[in-house]
Amino acid sequence: MLCGPSEQGNQSLDNVGAVLLDEFHERSVEVDLALTLCIEVQQALRADLRLVVMSATLSQTLTDTLRQRMAEAEGPAAVVRSKGRMFPVEVKYAGAPDGGRFGLEKAAARTVKRAMQECQGDILCFLPGAGEIRRVQRELEDMQLPPCLLLPLHGTLPPAQQDRALKRPEGDDGRRRVILSSPVAESSLTIPGVRGMSSAPE
């Protein structure tokens, strides 16, 4: 839960009207604790506090449990469903990385090259962190790839550089993009134009 200086130590959240917990299906101790604490605040101090739990892939069992738990605190809890579009997905597996210090990076680069040969559009490659992203980028720069933009995407990059990876610039030359991303984009971002995806084991 993100709290600015004015909310830290403010147990009743008196200047907050609603708390939104997104990507709830990812489940973590922090998010579960945040929900529990918000429900307790709602029951004991703030009946007007609204709680919103969001997920694109929440199981029916968890939905029912959340609905029951939230209903105990604030009365009937509504479930809003939004029908999204489903796209066909073809899954292919690459072989295990070779041993050695940089086996993962070499395997990831080969997989990206294969994806570029087998599908149209931009490629999104998930890697464990910034170091792996830099090394895979170097591997790809050394390969004979068709003209493309190699774009890193991780949390330590300046916002302008992150934006380059997330959207096509106006007047771009139409080259394919290969976006080398940390797991931050794996469930929380949609990147237009991506038609192929590769995910390296962590």
Secondary structure, 3 states (H helix, E strand, C coil): CCCCCCCCCCCCCCCCCEEEECCHHHCCHHHHHHHHHHHHHHHHCCCCCEEEECCCCCCHHHHHHHHHHHHHHHCCCCCCCCCCCCCCCCCCCCCCCCCCCCHHHHHHHHHHHHHHHHCCCEEEEECCCHHHHHHHHHHHHHCCCCCEEEEEECCCCCHHHHHHHHCCCCCCCCCEEEEEECCCHHHHCCCCCEEEEEECCC
